[in-house]
Structures are given as structure tokens and as C-alpha cells.
């Protein structure tokens, strides 16, 4: 039976129950909606169920309320095929009906904070005199200077909603000059290396901004570790590794100088371990 336009969906402990007849109708009602595709026999789904229900109930109490939904794929193979669900549970974040990945954890507090951040504007407006204090305790900060309108500001806002690595702030364009920035541009304030660093004027597409942010999120010269390697591999940039136990050698200064000259293009890495990369991950 097809639901009428006025019929309300069933709620299971605060979670909207979706099926083939009401899926598109409900998706159209919500600007944002997290949907779990699950199977009743799935152990991981059973583990998630109380966390998901608790998150749904807390989100419903917010102002404005937020919502989560679920689909039993064993009863809705059409939706399973449509969204190419291969494992359970699969969580998909819908924004204006379009699919986005859910990258949060599967416990109540993390689900709530992840959704709240992405349905709010996470950037804080600052006065010029407040910028230094606002950024000093954070490793990475992205600050927009300029008019709170236009394409760059919209791109900044979209990145702020979806990213969890940086802290986000916006301030009027008159604040930019004292920090070496420009009106209607972006600057990264960081707790290492030269700071702030400023977005080049050449390419302001979302892809270019994200690439610039990734490059600026790591120091020019990094100490070799499993964690630093994982972070650098994620950026896709090439890296040059110096294995040496001689801290006083002249080439250390040359290596450091080169790392600063090529920051954002190549990662320069130092390690005191001369036995190879594999040893670091053993």
C-alpha cells in the first residue's frame, strides 16, 4: 500500500522507520537525514540499535530537532539494490536527498555530535582583537576574512560543516591585514612552522582549498612514526625520508631548508632508525 501524503511514518524508539513506499517521501521532508540500512539477524546491527535509538531521542529534543531513520533491507530489497548495500549496518548521510558518507563513530554521543555539527554552522565569528586568543590553543585553525557572502564564503561554510580536523572562525576583512592575509580570503593559523599561511588567489575551488588544507596540516619536516606516516599517506603527496643517527651532520640543515622551500609539495621526514621503514611499523 502506498502511503498518503499526510500519513506520518512509524517511529521505533524515536527512529523513523523507512520502507520502499515511504522512503522518497520522507527523504524529501528532511534537509538532513542519517539512514541506517540493517538486517535484523546482524550482530553489529543489534549492537548499534540501542545507541542509535538513544541518539534519535536526544536529537529529537534539540532546537530545531534532528532525525535519524532506518531501513530493514531484508524487507526492502529494492532499496538495498538501489543504494548498493553490501554490508550491515551501512549508514548513509543524506543532504537535500544526496548521498554523503557517514564518517562518525557508532555510539550515541558521537552520532549526536557528528549530526549536530553538520546541521549547524560550526564557524565562530570573531572580532579582530579576539583572533590571537581564539586560535592559540588549537593545532589547526581555518579563518575566513571578508564579507559573509559570495562563493568563497559558501565554500568555506561547506568545508567547515564536513571537516573535523580544523577549528573554524570568520572575521571581517579589515582583520586580515594585521595577520598578513587578504580581504575575502582564507588563512590557516597553526601551532607549528610558519603561521599563518594564506590561500593563493589562483584557484579557489573546493578541491584546491582542501588540497591546500591537507598540505598545511602537517609540518614541513616530520619525525618518522606510524601515526605521522598514516596522516601523510592520506594526503597523497610524495615524501622523502632521511634515515640518519648523525644529528650534527651538515646535511640536516640542508634537508630542513629544502623541506621549507618545498612545503606543501613534498613531505620531508627524518628518522633515527637506519633499519628501514618496515621496522617503524613492526
ABEGO torsion letter per residue (X at the ends): XBBBAABBBBBBGGBBBBBAAAAAAAAAABABBBBBBBBAABAAAAAAAAAAAAAAAAAAABOBBBBBBBBBAAABAAAAAAAGBABOBBBBBBBGGBBBBBABBABAAAAAAAAAAAABBABBBBBAAAAAAAAAABABBBBBBEBBBEAAAAAAAAAAAABAABBBBBBBAAAAAAAGBBBGBBBBBBABEBOBBBBBAABABAAAAAAAAAAAABBABBBBBAAAAAAAAAAGBBBBBBBBABAABAAAAAAAAAAAAABGABBBBBBABAAEAAAAAX
